[in-house]
């Protein structure tokens, strides 16, 4: 067969040559989607496998998740095929339980599955019990250096301890933390970070690199395993997208535990969202990752919303209304930007997974509307076409449009919740 050479830029500045294949085969994979052997040599290309939720309809949308052990963080399963969880971290003083609980409530409403609180001092761990009792989701205690804070947090009811075993102290102190975790049913998250790598690893490798992060993680895993503790998950975070993705890809080949994904210190709401979507999204598309935290210089509930949007974009989790909307241009029949802003605000209370398309004209509007539960396409003379379940249904005037669409979405959500209707995202294979 004639071979057309395709050079494809990949994450570690590599390139791979592929033979041209028929439609519905995978021409290029992110480097994180490959095994260590595949990353070392050109790939053989095989047809995509069909998934349960997408039986032969759109095989190119399938994501084959990495197999991992499952652990429990409180009542939330992580790994082992469980839904990928979204977590965030409070930024209030943990010693102020009222402010911390209030912030946790906002994160719960945004959809957080887990939430982490920092415990740097005895005042924080003293307040932790009240916070744990008030929270509706499991609490992860963030511990650094002071092993006694870990003991106190475990006794206060934390569902998980985030530690670096290497900075807790001696093996005896690690053993004390492990015994406290076992006694209280706590999981442990090993958190390796490029910004705080051990001195000996920096001397060995010269700088933070994927191999250094993975070696650190394996060293910490051994510390726990030496104490016969196996209820752990691991993160190897970096603020550099390339470094983080490469480290996670290597770690995924080396261990069977659940992996906590994140691009640390990603930045503000816009820049950090982009970096996180690139890094976390690449890994998730590769099937790597069991829980995610989007690290933004923004309120924690915004981290949750961004995390869900990343998962929704890949069909890995669905929550609330998935909006398809155009950037608008001179052809728009109504103010698309302001309309989308108003609809997103008005529909924030909808938790039912479904879809809405908002397009300003008939160029792409009808085509997108065919794929969504509710659709609105701009028309002339202030009248716009409304689509229900992909089919043209009726017109609506400018003045009534936003309120009318909100009522339609609420009615459709109620039908889906009652089991009398199914979202177009399910029938089209766009939902988990």
Residue, then its C-alpha position, 0 to 999 in steps of 0.5 A: x500500500x502506498x504510504x503517505x508520510x505524516x509528521x505529527x508533532x508530539x509532546x516530548x518533541x518527538x515525531x512518528x511516521x504513520x501509514x495512511x489508513x482507511x476512515x474510522x481508524x486512529x491516525x494519531x494518538x497523544x503520546x500519553x495514550x501509548x504504552x512505554x513500548x509504543x512511545x519508543x517506536x512508531x505505532x501500529x494503527x488499529x481500528x477503534x474499539x466500540x464502547x457500551x455507550x457508543x455501540x458502533x455509532x461514533x467509534x472515534x469518540x471512544x476513550x479506553x480508560x486505564x485499568x487501576x485499583x479502586x480505593x474509597x475516599x469516604x463514600x466516594x470510589x476512586x479508580x477501578x472504573x468509577x466515574x472520574x471525580x472532581x475536587x477542589x480546595x478551600x482557601x479560607x482559614x480552616x480554623x474558621x469553620x463557619x467561613x470554610x463550611x460556607x465555601x464548601x457549600x458553594x463547591x458542593x452546589x457547583x458539583x464537587x465530589x471531594x474537597x481538600x482543606x489545609x491543616x497547617x496548625x492545631x487550630x485547623x485540626x481542632x476545627x476539622x471535626x466540625x467541618x467534616x460533620x457539616x460537609x456533604x462530601x468527603x474531606x481531604x486534609x492537606x498535611x505538610x511536614x508535621x506528622x501530628x497534624x495528620x494524626x489529628x486530622x485522621x482522628x477528626x474524621x478526614x476521609x483522606x490525608x494528602x501527604x508527602x511521606x518523604x517530608x513527614x519524617x522518619x519511617x517510625x513517623x510514617x508508620x504512625x500516620x499509616x496506623x492512624x489512617x488504618x484506624x480511621x478508614x482514611x485513604x492517603x494521597x501522595x502528592x509529588x510536585x515539581x516545585x518541591x522535589x527532594x534535593x537528592x533527585x534534583x542533584x541526580x537529574x539536574x532539574x525537575x523532569x518526568x523521571x525525577x517526578x516518577x522516581x519520587x512517587x515510587x519512593x513514596x509509594x514504597x514507604x507506604x507499602x513497607x507499612x502494608x498500606x495500599x489505600x493510596x492515590x498518587x499525583x505528579x504535578x507540575x506547572x509545565x504542561x509538557x512535564x506534567x503530562x509526560x510524568x503522568x504517562x510514565x507513572x501510569x505505566x509503572x503503577x496500578x493505583x488511582x491517579x490524581x490529575x492536575x496542572x499545579x499553579x496553572x494561573x488565573x481563570x482564563x490562562x489556568x483553564x487553558x493550561x489545565x484543559x490541555x494537560x488534564x484533557x490530554x491525559x484523560x483522552x489517553x484514558x489516564x486519570x481517576x480524579x482531577x483538580x483544576x488549580x486556579x487563582x480563582x474561587x474554588x467553585x470555579x475550579x469545579x465548574x472548569x473541571x466538569x467542563x473538561x470532563x463534559x467535553x470528553x464525554x466522561x462526566x455529564x452534569x447540567x446543560x452543555x451549551x453549544x454556541x457560536x462566537x457571533x458575527x454580522x449575520x446574527x439574528x439576535x445578540x448571541x453573546x448576551x443571550x448565552x450569558x443570560x441563559x447560562x446564569x438562568x440555567x445554573x440550577x439545572x443538574x440534569x445532563x442535557x444540551x442546548x444550542x444557541x446560534x445566531x444564524x442559519x449557516x450552522x444553526x440547524x446542523x447543531x440544533x439537530x444534535x441537541x435537546x433544545x436549539x435556537x437559531x437566529x432568523x429574520x424580523x426578530x423571529x427565531x426557530x426553536x428546535x426540540x430534540x433535533x427537529x424544527x418545532x416553532x418560532x419565538x420572538x426576541x422579547x420572549x426568547x430567553x424566558x421561553x428557552x429556560x422553560x423548555x430546558x426545565x421541562x426537558x430536564x424534568x422529563x429526563x429525570x422522570x425517565x420519560x425522555x432521553x437526552x440527545x447527548x446519550x443517543x448521539x454518544x456524547x455522554x458517559 
